[in-house]
Amino acid sequence: MVYEFRCEQCSKSIDVEIPMSEYNSQKDKQLCPDCNSKLKRVIEWNGMAYRVGGYSEEAGAAKWQSQTIKK
Ligand SMILES: [Zn+2]
């Protein structure tokens, strides 16, 4: 699963891939790659964004991949 987080310090948004089973233990441990501040989970946006339009599924996936932090 890819979850979107936002940095509390610099407002950068980052997509982080976390296995669903590890989400609860990982969600509070995410740090901003830029300023090392704590990241806050952004509430479900993907389903909504698709419905609103302007995002094709392919463009969305490409965007996700480019922003996903590889462990
Ligand atoms: Zn930051």
N, CA, C, O and the ligand as a Tripos MOL2 file, in Angstrom:
@<TRIPOS>MOLECULE
protein
  285   283    72     0     0
PROTEIN
NO_CHARGES

@<TRIPOS>ATOM
      1 N           0.8330   -1.2010    0.0000 N.3       1 MET1
      2 CA          0.0000    0.0000    0.0000 C.3       1 MET1
      3 C           0.8680    1.2510    0.0000 C.2       1 MET1
      4 O           1.9050    1.2940    0.6620 O.2       1 MET1
      5 N           0.4420    2.2710   -0.7450 N.am      2 VAL2
      6 CA          1.1580    3.5430   -0.7340 C.3       2 VAL2
      7 C           0.3420    4.5430    0.0640 C.2       2 VAL2
      8 O          -0.8390    4.7610   -0.2050 O.2       2 VAL2
      9 N           0.9810    5.1370    1.0330 N.am      3 TYR3
     10 CA          0.3020    6.1150    1.8740 C.3       3 TYR3
     11 C           0.9480    7.4690    1.6390 C.2       3 TYR3
     12 O           2.1590    7.5750    1.4440 O.2       3 TYR3
     13 N           0.1240    8.4920    1.6610 N.am      4 GLU4
     14 CA          0.6810    9.8240    1.4770 C.3       4 GLU4
     15 C           0.8820   10.4910    2.8330 C.2       4 GLU4
     16 O          -0.0180   10.5350    3.6710 O.2       4 GLU4
     17 N           2.0860   11.0040    3.0180 N.am      5 PHE5
     18 CA          2.4080   11.7270    4.2400 C.3       5 PHE5
     19 C           2.7900   13.1540    3.8830 C.2       5 PHE5
     20 O           3.1750   13.4460    2.7510 O.2       5 PHE5
     21 N           2.6800   14.0290    4.8590 N.am      6 ARG6
     22 CA          3.1210   15.4050    4.6350 C.3       6 ARG6
     23 C           4.0180   15.8180    5.7930 C.2       6 ARG6
     24 O           3.7590   15.5160    6.9580 O.2       6 ARG6
     25 N           5.0750   16.5180    5.4260 N.am      7 CYS7
     26 CA          6.0170   16.9740    6.4450 C.3       7 CYS7
     27 C           5.3990   18.1100    7.2500 C.2       7 CYS7
     28 O           4.8330   19.0480    6.6870 O.2       7 CYS7
     29 N           5.5120   18.0180    8.5770 N.am      8 GLU8
     30 CA          4.9440   19.0650    9.4230 C.3       8 GLU8
     31 C           5.7840   20.3310    9.3580 C.2       8 GLU8
     32 O           5.3020   21.4210    9.6660 O.2       8 GLU8
     33 N           7.0370   20.1830    8.9580 N.am      9 GLN9
     34 CA          7.9660   21.3050    8.9560 C.3       9 GLN9
     35 C           7.9460   22.0640    7.6310 C.2       9 GLN9
     36 O           7.7540   23.2800    7.6120 O.2       9 GLN9
     37 N           8.1450   21.3420    6.5170 N.am     10 CYS10
     38 CA          8.2900   22.0260    5.2230 C.3      10 CYS10
     39 C           7.1080   21.7610    4.2840 C.2      10 CYS10
     40 O           7.1130   22.2190    3.1410 O.2      10 CYS10
     41 N           6.1030   21.0310    4.7560 N.am     11 SER11
     42 CA          4.8800   20.7840    3.9860 C.3      11 SER11
     43 C           5.1010   19.9760    2.7200 C.2      11 SER11
     44 O           4.2200   19.9190    1.8620 O.2      11 SER11
     45 N           6.2500   19.3580    2.5920 N.am     12 LYS12
     46 CA          6.5020   18.5010    1.4470 C.3      12 LYS12
     47 C           5.6050   17.2750    1.5730 C.2      12 LYS12
     48 O           5.4440   16.7290    2.6650 O.2      12 LYS12
     49 N           5.0200   16.8430    0.4590 N.am     13 SER13
     50 CA          4.2260   15.6230    0.5300 C.3      13 SER13
     51 C           5.0100   14.4650   -0.0630 C.2      13 SER13
     52 O           5.6510   14.5910   -1.1070 O.2      13 SER13
     53 N           4.9440   13.3550    0.6140 N.am     14 ILE14
     54 CA          5.7490   12.1890    0.2490 C.3      14 ILE14
     55 C           4.8790   10.9440    0.2730 C.2      14 ILE14
     56 O           4.1400   10.7020    1.2270 O.2      14 ILE14
     57 N           4.9780   10.1630   -0.7870 N.am     15 ASP15
     58 CA          4.2740    8.8830   -0.8060 C.3      15 ASP15
     59 C           5.2060    7.7970   -0.2930 C.2      15 ASP15
     60 O           6.3270    7.6350   -0.7750 O.2      15 ASP15
     61 N           4.7210    7.0650    0.6880 N.am     16 VAL16
     62 CA          5.5460    6.0310    1.2970 C.3      16 VAL16
     63 C           4.8400    4.6910    1.1520 C.2      16 VAL16
     64 O           3.6550    4.5580    1.4570 O.2      16 VAL16
     65 N           5.5870    3.7100    0.6830 N.am     17 GLU17
     66 CA          4.9950    2.3870    0.5420 C.3      17 GLU17
     67 C           5.2120    1.5930    1.8300 C.2      17 GLU17
     68 O           6.3430    1.3690    2.2610 O.2      17 GLU17
     69 N           4.1110    1.1800    2.4210 N.am     18 ILE18
     70 CA          4.1790    0.4100    3.6680 C.3      18 ILE18
     71 C           3.2450   -0.7860    3.5310 C.2      18 ILE18
     72 O           2.0840   -0.6220    3.1560 O.2      18 ILE18
     73 N           3.7310   -1.9770    3.8290 N.am     19 PRO19
     74 CA          2.8250   -3.1320    3.8200 C.3      19 PRO19
     75 C           1.6940   -2.8840    4.8220 C.2      19 PRO19
     76 O           1.9250   -2.3710    5.9170 O.2      19 PRO19
     77 N           0.4870   -3.2480    4.4400 N.am     20 MET20
     78 CA         -0.6680   -2.9480    5.2750 C.3      20 MET20
     79 C          -0.4870   -3.4830    6.6930 C.2      20 MET20
     80 O          -0.9100   -2.8530    7.6620 O.2      20 MET20
     81 N           0.1420   -4.6470    6.8040 N.am     21 SER21
     82 CA          0.3100   -5.2760    8.1160 C.3      21 SER21
     83 C           1.2820   -4.5020    9.0030 C.2      21 SER21
     84 O           1.2910   -4.6640   10.2230 O.2      21 SER21
     85 N           2.1030   -3.6530    8.3680 N.am     22 GLU22
     86 CA          3.0920   -2.9020    9.1520 C.3      22 GLU22
     87 C           2.7100   -1.4390    9.3120 C.2      22 GLU22
     88 O           3.4320   -0.6580    9.9320 O.2      22 GLU22
     89 N           1.5820   -1.0880    8.7520 N.am     23 TYR23
     90 CA          1.1980    0.3250    8.7470 C.3      23 TYR23
     91 C           1.1370    0.9210   10.1510 C.2      23 TYR23
     92 O           1.6790    1.9990   10.3990 O.2      23 TYR23
     93 N           0.4850    0.2250   11.0560 N.am     24 ASN24
     94 CA          0.3150    0.7650   12.4020 C.3      24 ASN24
     95 C           1.6350    0.9880   13.1210 C.2      24 ASN24
     96 O           1.7640    1.9250   13.9090 O.2      24 ASN24
     97 N           2.6130    0.1340   12.8560 N.am     25 SER25
     98 CA          3.9050    0.2950   13.5340 C.3      25 SER25
     99 C           4.8230    1.2610   12.7940 C.2      25 SER25
    100 O           5.7680    1.7940   13.3750 O.2      25 SER25
    101 N           4.5440    1.4860   11.5090 N.am     26 GLN26
    102 CA          5.4330    2.3250   10.6970 C.3      26 GLN26
    103 C           4.9670    3.7700   10.5530 C.2      26 GLN26
    104 O           5.7740    4.6690   10.3180 O.2      26 GLN26
    105 N           3.6800    3.9840   10.6940 N.am     27 LYS27
    106 CA          3.1350    5.3070   10.3490 C.3      27 LYS27
    107 C           3.7080    6.4470   11.1850 C.2      27 LYS27
    108 O           3.7870    7.5820   10.7160 O.2      27 LYS27
    109 N           4.1070    6.1510   12.4190 N.am     28 ASP28
    110 CA          4.6360    7.2090   13.2750 C.3      28 ASP28
    111 C           6.1500    7.3250   13.1990 C.2      28 ASP28
    112 O           6.7570    8.1110   13.9260 O.2      28 ASP28
    113 N           6.7530    6.5460   12.3230 N.am     29 LYS29
    114 CA          8.2220    6.5350   12.2470 C.3      29 LYS29
    115 C           8.7300    7.1610   10.9660 C.2      29 LYS29
    116 O           9.9260    7.1180   10.6800 O.2      29 LYS29
    117 N           7.8200    7.7440   10.1880 N.am     30 GLN30
    118 CA          8.2360    8.3130    8.8940 C.3      30 GLN30
    119 C           8.8520    9.6780    9.0830 C.2      30 GLN30
    120 O           8.3030   10.5270    9.7850 O.2      30 GLN30
    121 N          10.0100    9.8910    8.4480 N.am     31 LEU31
    122 CA         10.6930   11.1690    8.5520 C.3      31 LEU31
    123 C          10.8830   11.8000    7.1790 C.2      31 LEU31
    124 O          11.0600   11.1050    6.1790 O.2      31 LEU31
    125 N          10.8440   13.1190    7.1500 N.am     32 CYS32
    126 CA         11.0240   13.8600    5.9100 C.3      32 CYS32
    127 C          12.4420   13.6880    5.3790 C.2      32 CYS32
    128 O          13.4030   13.8600    6.1290 O.2      32 CYS32
    129 N          12.5920   13.3500    4.0960 N.am     33 PRO33
    130 CA         13.9360   13.1880    3.5240 C.3      33 PRO33
    131 C          14.6680   14.5240    3.4040 C.2      33 PRO33
    132 O          15.8940   14.5540    3.3000 O.2      33 PRO33
    133 N          13.9280   15.6100    3.4190 N.am     34 ASP34
    134 CA         14.5590   16.9230    3.2720 C.3      34 ASP34
    135 C          15.0260   17.5040    4.6000 C.2      34 ASP34
    136 O          16.1700   17.9400    4.7280 O.2      34 ASP34
    137 N          14.1310   17.5080    5.5900 N.am     35 CYS35
    138 CA         14.4780   18.2000    6.8400 C.3      35 CYS35
    139 C          14.4250   17.2790    8.0450 C.2      35 CYS35
    140 O          14.6370   17.7140    9.1770 O.2      35 CYS35
    141 N          14.1430   16.0020    7.8030 N.am     36 ASN36
    142 CA         14.1830   15.0120    8.8740 C.3      36 ASN36
    143 C          13.1300   15.2320    9.9570 C.2      36 ASN36
    144 O          13.2550   14.7210   11.0700 O.2      36 ASN36
    145 N          12.1040   15.9870    9.6250 N.am     37 SER37
    146 CA         11.0290   16.1940   10.5860 C.3      37 SER37
    147 C          10.0130   15.0740   10.4680 C.2      37 SER37
    148 O          10.0360   14.2820    9.5260 O.2      37 SER37
    149 N           9.1330   15.0280   11.4330 N.am     38 LYS38
    150 CA          8.1230   13.9850   11.4530 C.3      38 LYS38
    151 C           7.0970   14.1950   10.3360 C.2      38 LYS38
    152 O           6.6970   15.3230   10.0480 O.2      38 LYS38
    153 N           6.6820   13.1000    9.7200 N.am     39 LEU39
    154 CA          5.6620   13.1820    8.6790 C.3      39 LEU39
    155 C           4.3080   12.8310    9.2680 C.2      39 LEU39
    156 O           4.1840   11.9700   10.1380 O.2      39 LEU39
    157 N           3.3050   13.5210    8.7690 N.am     40 LYS40
    158 CA          1.9480   13.2800    9.2120 C.3      40 LYS40
    159 C           1.1580   12.6680    8.0750 C.2      40 LYS40
    160 O           1.2890   13.0980    6.9290 O.2      40 LYS40
    161 N           0.3610   11.6960    8.3640 N.am     41 ARG41
    162 CA         -0.4230   11.0160    7.3360 C.3      41 ARG41
    163 C          -1.4470   11.9680    6.7200 C.2      41 ARG41
    164 O          -2.1450   12.6970    7.4250 O.2      41 ARG41
    165 N          -1.5190   11.9450    5.4110 N.am     42 VAL42
    166 CA         -2.5610   12.6940    4.7110 C.3      42 VAL42
    167 C          -3.7240   11.7350    4.4880 C.2      42 VAL42
    168 O          -3.5400   10.6220    3.9950 O.2      42 VAL42
    169 N          -4.8920   12.1690    4.8470 N.am     43 ILE43
    170 CA         -6.0530   11.2830    4.7690 C.3      43 ILE43
    171 C          -6.4270   10.9970    3.3190 C.2      43 ILE43
    172 O          -6.3350   11.8520    2.4380 O.2      43 ILE43
    173 N          -6.8480    9.7650    3.1190 N.am     44 GLU44
    174 CA         -7.2460    9.2270    1.8030 C.3      44 GLU44
    175 C          -7.5110   10.2860    0.7370 C.2      44 GLU44
    176 O          -8.4240   11.1030    0.8610 O.2      44 GLU44
    177 N          -6.7050   10.2520   -0.2940 N.am     45 TRP45
    178 CA         -6.9130   11.2310   -1.3620 C.3      45 TRP45
    179 C          -7.0700   10.5620   -2.7100 C.2      45 TRP45
    180 O          -7.6650   11.1340   -3.6230 O.2      45 TRP45
    181 N          -6.5330    9.3360   -2.8470 N.am     46 ASN46
    182 CA         -6.4280    8.7580   -4.1880 C.3      46 ASN46
    183 C          -7.7830    8.4990   -4.8570 C.2      46 ASN46
    184 O          -7.9970    8.8860   -6.0060 O.2      46 ASN46
    185 N          -8.6820    7.8520   -4.1400 N.am     47 GLY47
    186 CA         -9.9890    7.5680   -4.7210 C.3      47 GLY47
    187 C         -10.6780    8.8540   -5.1410 C.2      47 GLY47
    188 O         -11.3080    8.9270   -6.1960 O.2      47 GLY47
    189 N         -10.5450    9.8640   -4.2960 N.am     48 MET48
    190 CA        -11.1740   11.1380   -4.5540 C.3      48 MET48
    191 C         -10.5800   11.8060   -5.7840 C.2      48 MET48
    192 O         -11.3100   12.3080   -6.6380 O.2      48 MET48
    193 N          -9.2590   11.8110   -5.8730 N.am     49 ALA49
    194 CA         -8.5710   12.4740   -6.9790 C.3      49 ALA49
    195 C          -8.9970   11.8680   -8.3070 C.2      49 ALA49
    196 O          -9.2050   12.5820   -9.2880 O.2      49 ALA49
    197 N          -9.1260   10.5550   -8.3310 N.am     50 TYR50
    198 CA         -9.5250    9.8980   -9.5690 C.3      50 TYR50
    199 C         -10.9360   10.3090   -9.9670 C.2      50 TYR50
    200 O         -11.2240   10.5320  -11.1420 O.2      50 TYR50
    201 N         -11.7960   10.4050   -8.9830 N.am     51 ARG51
    202 CA        -13.1840   10.7470   -9.2780 C.3      51 ARG51
    203 C         -13.2970   12.1850   -9.7740 C.2      51 ARG51
    204 O         -14.0960   12.4800  -10.6640 O.2      51 ARG51
    205 N         -12.5100   13.0600   -9.2070 N.am     52 VAL52
    206 CA        -12.5550   14.4620   -9.6030 C.3      52 VAL52
    207 C         -12.0710   14.6350  -11.0360 C.2      52 VAL52
    208 O         -12.5190   15.5360  -11.7440 O.2      52 VAL52
    209 N         -11.1600   13.7740  -11.4590 N.am     53 GLY53
    210 CA        -10.6590   13.8630  -12.8220 C.3      53 GLY53
    211 C          -9.4080   14.7030  -12.9130 C.2      53 GLY53
    212 O          -8.9770   15.2990  -11.9260 O.2      53 GLY53
    213 N          -8.8240   14.7520  -14.0990 N.am     54 GLY54
    214 CA         -7.5680   15.4550  -14.2650 C.3      54 GLY54
    215 C          -6.4060   14.5170  -14.0340 C.2      54 GLY54
    216 O          -5.2710   14.8230  -14.3970 O.2      54 GLY54
    217 N          -6.6750   13.4150  -13.4520 N.am     55 TYR55
    218 CA         -5.6690   12.3890  -13.2050 C.3      55 TYR55
    219 C          -6.0720   11.1400  -13.9620 C.2      55 TYR55
    220 O          -7.1010   10.5390  -13.6530 O.2      55 TYR55
    221 N          -5.3050   10.7460  -14.9230 N.am     56 SER56
    222 CA         -5.5570    9.4340  -15.4940 C.3      56 SER56
    223 C          -4.8940    8.4300  -14.5720 C.2      56 SER56
    224 O          -3.9790    8.7830  -13.8280 O.2      56 SER56
    225 N          -5.3330    7.2070  -14.6090 N.am     57 GLU57
    226 CA         -4.7630    6.2120  -13.7060 C.3      57 GLU57
    227 C          -3.2710    6.0350  -13.9810 C.2      57 GLU57
    228 O          -2.4780    5.8390  -13.0600 O.2      57 GLU57
    229 N          -2.9030    6.1080  -15.2590 N.am     58 GLU58
    230 CA         -1.4960    5.9440  -15.6230 C.3      58 GLU58
    231 C          -0.6440    7.0900  -15.1260 C.2      58 GLU58
    232 O           0.4390    6.8740  -14.5820 O.2      58 GLU58
    233 N          -1.1210    8.2980  -15.3060 N.am     59 ALA59
    234 CA         -0.3670    9.4620  -14.8490 C.3      59 ALA59
    235 C          -0.2260    9.4010  -13.3410 C.2      59 ALA59
    236 O           0.8300    9.7230  -12.7980 O.2      59 ALA59
    237 N          -1.2800    8.9910  -12.6680 N.am     60 GLY60
    238 CA         -1.2330    8.8790  -11.2210 C.3      60 GLY60
    239 C          -0.2070    7.8720  -10.7820 C.2      60 GLY60
    240 O           0.5440    8.1140   -9.8370 O.2      60 GLY60
    241 N          -0.1670    6.7430  -11.4590 N.am     61 ALA61
    242 CA          0.7810    5.6930  -11.0840 C.3      61 ALA61
    243 C           2.2080    6.1560  -11.3160 C.2      61 ALA61
    244 O           3.0920    5.8920  -10.5020 O.2      61 ALA61
    245 N           2.4340    6.8510  -12.4350 N.am     62 ALA62
    246 CA          3.7780    7.3330  -12.7410 C.3      62 ALA62
    247 C           4.2150    8.3440  -11.6860 C.2      62 ALA62
    248 O           5.3630    8.3320  -11.2410 O.2      62 ALA62
    249 N           3.3180    9.1930  -11.3020 N.am     63 LYS63
    250 CA          3.6150   10.2110  -10.2960 C.3      63 LYS63
    251 C           3.9580    9.5340   -8.9780 C.2      63 LYS63
    252 O           4.9140    9.9030   -8.2960 O.2      63 LYS63
    253 N           3.1620    8.5470   -8.6420 N.am     64 TRP64
    254 CA          3.4050    7.7980   -7.4090 C.3      64 TRP64
    255 C           4.7870    7.1950   -7.3890 C.2      64 TRP64
    256 O           5.5220    7.3070   -6.4080 O.2      64 TRP64
    257 N           5.1380    6.5400   -8.5140 N.am     65 GLN65
    258 CA          6.4090    5.8320   -8.5470 C.3      65 GLN65
    259 C           7.5710    6.7990   -8.3840 C.2      65 GLN65
    260 O           8.5500    6.4990   -7.7010 O.2      65 GLN65
    261 N           7.4550    7.9650   -9.0190 N.am     66 SER66
    262 CA          8.5610    8.8990   -8.9560 C.3      66 SER66
    263 C           8.7170    9.4750   -7.5510 C.2      66 SER66
    264 O           9.8000    9.9290   -7.1810 O.2      66 SER66
    265 N           7.6440    9.4570   -6.7720 N.am     67 GLN67
    266 CA          7.7220   10.0490   -5.4330 C.3      67 GLN67
    267 C           7.8970    9.0140   -4.3430 C.2      67 GLN67
    268 O           8.1970    9.3460   -3.1960 O.2      67 GLN67
    269 N           7.7070    7.7530   -4.7100 N.am     68 THR68
    270 CA          7.8030    6.7200   -3.6970 C.3      68 THR68
    271 C           9.2300    6.5760   -3.1940 C.2      68 THR68
    272 O          10.1840    6.5130   -3.9700 O.2      68 THR68
    273 N           9.3450    6.5260   -1.9020 N.am     69 ILE69
    274 CA         10.6660    6.3430   -1.3090 C.3      69 ILE69
    275 C          10.9860    4.8530   -1.2520 C.2      69 ILE69
    276 O          10.2700    4.0680   -0.6310 O.2      69 ILE69
    277 N          12.0560    4.4950   -1.9000 N.am     70 LYS70
    278 CA         12.4680    3.0970   -1.8720 C.3      70 LYS70
    279 C          13.2420    2.8250   -0.5890 C.2      70 LYS70
    280 O          14.1110    3.6020   -0.1920 O.2      70 LYS70
    281 N          12.9150    1.7330    0.0350 N.am     71 LYS71
    282 CA         13.6120    1.4020    1.2690 C.3      71 LYS71
    283 C          14.9520    0.7460    0.9800 C.2      71 LYS71
    284 O          15.6820    0.3970    1.9080 O.2      71 LYS71
    285 ZN         10.3740   18.4030    5.6350 Zn       72 ZN72
@<TRIPOS>BOND
     1     1     2 1
     2     2     3 1
     3     3     4 2
     4     3     5 am
     5     5     6 1
     6     6     7 1
     7     7     8 2
     8     7     9 am
     9     9    10 1
    10    10    11 1
    11    11    12 2
    12    11    13 am
    13    13    14 1
    14    14    15 1
    15    15    16 2
    16    15    17 am
    17    17    18 1
    18    18    19 1
    19    19    20 2
    20    19    21 am
    21    21    22 1
    22    22    23 1
    23    23    24 2
    24    23    25 am
    25    25    26 1
    26    26    27 1
    27    27    28 2
    28    27    29 am
    29    29    30 1
    30    30    31 1
    31    31    32 2
    32    31    33 am
    33    33    34 1
    34    34    35 1
    35    35    36 2
    36    35    37 am
    37    37    38 1
    38    38    39 1
    39    39    40 2
    40    39    41 am
    41    41    42 1
    42    42    43 1
    43    43    44 2
    44    43    45 am
    45    45    46 1
    46    46    47 1
    47    47    48 2
    48    47    49 am
    49    49    50 1
    50    50    51 1
    51    51    52 2
    52    51    53 am
    53    53    54 1
    54    54    55 1
    55    55    56 2
    56    55    57 am
    57    57    58 1
    58    58    59 1
    59    59    60 2
    60    59    61 am
    61    61    62 1
    62    62    63 1
    63    63    64 2
    64    63    65 am
    65    65    66 1
    66    66    67 1
    67    67    68 2
    68    67    69 am
    69    69    70 1
    70    70    71 1
    71    71    72 2
    72    71    73 am
    73    73    74 1
    74    74    75 1
    75    75    76 2
    76    75    77 am
    77    77    78 1
    78    78    79 1
    79    79    80 2
    80    79    81 am
    81    81    82 1
    82    82    83 1
    83    83    84 2
    84    83    85 am
    85    85    86 1
    86    86    87 1
    87    87    88 2
    88    87    89 am
    89    89    90 1
    90    90    91 1
    91    91    92 2
    92    91    93 am
    93    93    94 1
    94    94    95 1
    95    95    96 2
    96    95    97 am
    97    97    98 1
    98    98    99 1
    99    99   100 2
   100    99   101 am
   101   101   102 1
   102   102   103 1
   103   103   104 2
   104   103   105 am
   105   105   106 1
   106   106   107 1
   107   107   108 2
   108   107   109 am
   109   109   110 1
   110   110   111 1
   111   111   112 2
   112   111   113 am
   113   113   114 1
   114   114   115 1
   115   115   116 2
   116   115   117 am
   117   117   118 1
   118   118   119 1
   119   119   120 2
   120   119   121 am
   121   121   122 1
   122   122   123 1
   123   123   124 2
   124   123   125 am
   125   125   126 1
   126   126   127 1
   127   127   128 2
   128   127   129 am
   129   129   130 1
   130   130   131 1
   131   131   132 2
   132   131   133 am
   133   133   134 1
   134   134   135 1
   135   135   136 2
   136   135   137 am
   137   137   138 1
   138   138   139 1
   139   139   140 2
   140   139   141 am
   141   141   142 1
   142   142   143 1
   143   143   144 2
   144   143   145 am
   145   145   146 1
   146   146   147 1
   147   147   148 2
   148   147   149 am
   149   149   150 1
   150   150   151 1
   151   151   152 2
   152   151   153 am
   153   153   154 1
   154   154   155 1
   155   155   156 2
   156   155   157 am
   157   157   158 1
   158   158   159 1
   159   159   160 2
   160   159   161 am
   161   161   162 1
   162   162   163 1
   163   163   164 2
   164   163   165 am
   165   165   166 1
   166   166   167 1
   167   167   168 2
   168   167   169 am
   169   169   170 1
   170   170   171 1
   171   171   172 2
   172   171   173 am
   173   173   174 1
   174   174   175 1
   175   175   176 2
   176   175   177 am
   177   177   178 1
   178   178   179 1
   179   179   180 2
   180   179   181 am
   181   181   182 1
   182   182   183 1
   183   183   184 2
   184   183   185 am
   185   185   186 1
   186   186   187 1
   187   187   188 2
   188   187   189 am
   189   189   190 1
   190   190   191 1
   191   191   192 2
   192   191   193 am
   193   193   194 1
   194   194   195 1
   195   195   196 2
   196   195   197 am
   197   197   198 1
   198   198   199 1
   199   199   200 2
   200   199   201 am
   201   201   202 1
   202   202   203 1
   203   203   204 2
   204   203   205 am
   205   205   206 1
   206   206   207 1
   207   207   208 2
   208   207   209 am
   209   209   210 1
   210   210   211 1
   211   211   212 2
   212   211   213 am
   213   213   214 1
   214   214   215 1
   215   215   216 2
   216   215   217 am
   217   217   218 1
   218   218   219 1
   219   219   220 2
   220   219   221 am
   221   221   222 1
   222   222   223 1
   223   223   224 2
   224   223   225 am
   225   225   226 1
   226   226   227 1
   227   227   228 2
   228   227   229 am
   229   229   230 1
   230   230   231 1
   231   231   232 2
   232   231   233 am
   233   233   234 1
   234   234   235 1
   235   235   236 2
   236   235   237 am
   237   237   238 1
   238   238   239 1
   239   239   240 2
   240   239   241 am
   241   241   242 1
   242   242   243 1
   243   243   244 2
   244   243   245 am
   245   245   246 1
   246   246   247 1
   247   247   248 2
   248   247   249 am
   249   249   250 1
   250   250   251 1
   251   251   252 2
   252   251   253 am
   253   253   254 1
   254   254   255 1
   255   255   256 2
   256   255   257 am
   257   257   258 1
   258   258   259 1
   259   259   260 2
   260   259   261 am
   261   261   262 1
   262   262   263 1
   263   263   264 2
   264   263   265 am
   265   265   266 1
   266   266   267 1
   267   267   268 2
   268   267   269 am
   269   269   270 1
   270   270   271 1
   271   271   272 2
   272   271   273 am
   273   273   274 1
   274   274   275 1
   275   275   276 2
   276   275   277 am
   277   277   278 1
   278   278   279 1
   279   279   280 2
   280   279   281 am
   281   281   282 1
   282   282   283 1
   283   283   284 2
@<TRIPOS>SUBSTRUCTURE
     1 MET1         2 RESIDUE 1 A MET
     2 VAL2         6 RESIDUE 1 A VAL
     3 TYR3        10 RESIDUE 1 A TYR
     4 GLU4        14 RESIDUE 1 A GLU
     5 PHE5        18 RESIDUE 1 A PHE
     6 ARG6        22 RESIDUE 1 A ARG
     7 CYS7        26 RESIDUE 1 A CYS
     8 GLU8        30 RESIDUE 1 A GLU
     9 GLN9        34 RESIDUE 1 A GLN
    10 CYS10       38 RESIDUE 1 A CYS
    11 SER11       42 RESIDUE 1 A SER
    12 LYS12       46 RESIDUE 1 A LYS
    13 SER13       50 RESIDUE 1 A SER
    14 ILE14       54 RESIDUE 1 A ILE
    15 ASP15       58 RESIDUE 1 A ASP
    16 VAL16       62 RESIDUE 1 A VAL
    17 GLU17       66 RESIDUE 1 A GLU
    18 ILE18       70 RESIDUE 1 A ILE
    19 PRO19       74 RESIDUE 1 A PRO
    20 MET20       78 RESIDUE 1 A MET
    21 SER21       82 RESIDUE 1 A SER
    22 GLU22       86 RESIDUE 1 A GLU
    23 TYR23       90 RESIDUE 1 A TYR
    24 ASN24       94 RESIDUE 1 A ASN
    25 SER25       98 RESIDUE 1 A SER
    26 GLN26      102 RESIDUE 1 A GLN
    27 LYS27      106 RESIDUE 1 A LYS
    28 ASP28      110 RESIDUE 1 A ASP
    29 LYS29      114 RESIDUE 1 A LYS
    30 GLN30      118 RESIDUE 1 A GLN
    31 LEU31      122 RESIDUE 1 A LEU
    32 CYS32      126 RESIDUE 1 A CYS
    33 PRO33      130 RESIDUE 1 A PRO
    34 ASP34      134 RESIDUE 1 A ASP
    35 CYS35      138 RESIDUE 1 A CYS
    36 ASN36      142 RESIDUE 1 A ASN
    37 SER37      146 RESIDUE 1 A SER
    38 LYS38      150 RESIDUE 1 A LYS
    39 LEU39      154 RESIDUE 1 A LEU
    40 LYS40      158 RESIDUE 1 A LYS
    41 ARG41      162 RESIDUE 1 A ARG
    42 VAL42      166 RESIDUE 1 A VAL
    43 ILE43      170 RESIDUE 1 A ILE
    44 GLU44      174 RESIDUE 1 A GLU
    45 TRP45      178 RESIDUE 1 A TRP
    46 ASN46      182 RESIDUE 1 A ASN
    47 GLY47      186 RESIDUE 1 A GLY
    48 MET48      190 RESIDUE 1 A MET
    49 ALA49      194 RESIDUE 1 A ALA
    50 TYR50      198 RESIDUE 1 A TYR
    51 ARG51      202 RESIDUE 1 A ARG
    52 VAL52      206 RESIDUE 1 A VAL
    53 GLY53      210 RESIDUE 1 A GLY
    54 GLY54      214 RESIDUE 1 A GLY
    55 TYR55      218 RESIDUE 1 A TYR
    56 SER56      222 RESIDUE 1 A SER
    57 GLU57      226 RESIDUE 1 A GLU
    58 GLU58      230 RESIDUE 1 A GLU
    59 ALA59      234 RESIDUE 1 A ALA
    60 GLY60      238 RESIDUE 1 A GLY
    61 ALA61      242 RESIDUE 1 A ALA
    62 ALA62      246 RESIDUE 1 A ALA
    63 LYS63      250 RESIDUE 1 A LYS
    64 TRP64      254 RESIDUE 1 A TRP
    65 GLN65      258 RESIDUE 1 A GLN
    66 SER66      262 RESIDUE 1 A SER
    67 GLN67      266 RESIDUE 1 A GLN
    68 THR68      270 RESIDUE 1 A THR
    69 ILE69      274 RESIDUE 1 A ILE
    70 LYS70      278 RESIDUE 1 A LYS
    71 LYS71      282 RESIDUE 1 A LYS
    72 ZN72       285 GROUP 0 **** ****
